Amino acid sequence: MSPIVLLRERKDDDEYESLLKDHGYHTEFVQLLVTEFNHKEELFKILQNPDGYSGFIATSQKVADAIKKVLEDLGNGIFIRSKWSAKCVYCVGPSTSKAMNDLGFKTEGGFSGNAAALAEFIIEHHQGESLPLVFLAGDKTGRVIPNKLYTAGISIIEQQVYTTRNVSQILDIQSKIVVLFSPSGLISLEWNGHGRWIAIGPTTSNALTEKGVEHVVATSPSPMGVLQAIQKCGYFSI
């Protein structure tokens, strides 16, 4: 049986690997993006001052990684997390929500699954706040959330906390299922053969559509969402 190709970095105790293995699938990780954390002091100042904000938005697991690193390197994590307990911490997708929960933050909106749905959730639940939300993101994060919030009159402060650079890869995907996690990953990816593609969400789906690649979209940006998409599109025999 050919492996499921996951176009992402493998993490320790990787949840995608674990769930797919439990269901009889082998996995192969191919890293297309390398993350570099930046603006650590600016992020630390924000985390030290929850009274200046109504909450923050974590757009990806990389934001959680950036916060974890800053708390380990610069500050008392337990003290800072307790100060944020009464604030809103909004997350794009269940995986990001879990990553923030693991750091001790209470989160909202993780069920939304994508940026547009989270923006609508925030607009519905965050009206009347005088203090701004902090939008924590990477250099390639889309503009869906800030644009919608600006239009709705919700004050936000944008802070970049990481950058990504592409890693060139050439893959043989013949008779394999390939899962795309980031649209920017396609910039440096070449492939040979015919495989079946899964997009982790609507933004990656748009990127594959622009390339003319047929695909299915995960029901949610999570291990279970990917598993359900694999089961939906079927599996190749070798």
Buried (B, 14 or more C-beta within 10 A) or exposed (E): EBEBBBBBBEEEEBBBBEBBEEEEBEBBBBBBBEBEBBBBEEBBEBBBEBEEBBBBBBBBBBBBBBBBBBBEEBEEBEEBBEEBEEBBBBBBBBBBBBBBBEBBBBBBBBBBBBBBBBBBBBBEEBEEBEBBBBBBBBEBBEEBBBEBBEEBEBBBBBBBBBBBEBBEBEBEBEBBBBBBBBBBBBEBBEBEEEBBBBBBBBBBBEBBEEEEBEBBBBBBBBBBBBBBBBEEBEBBEE
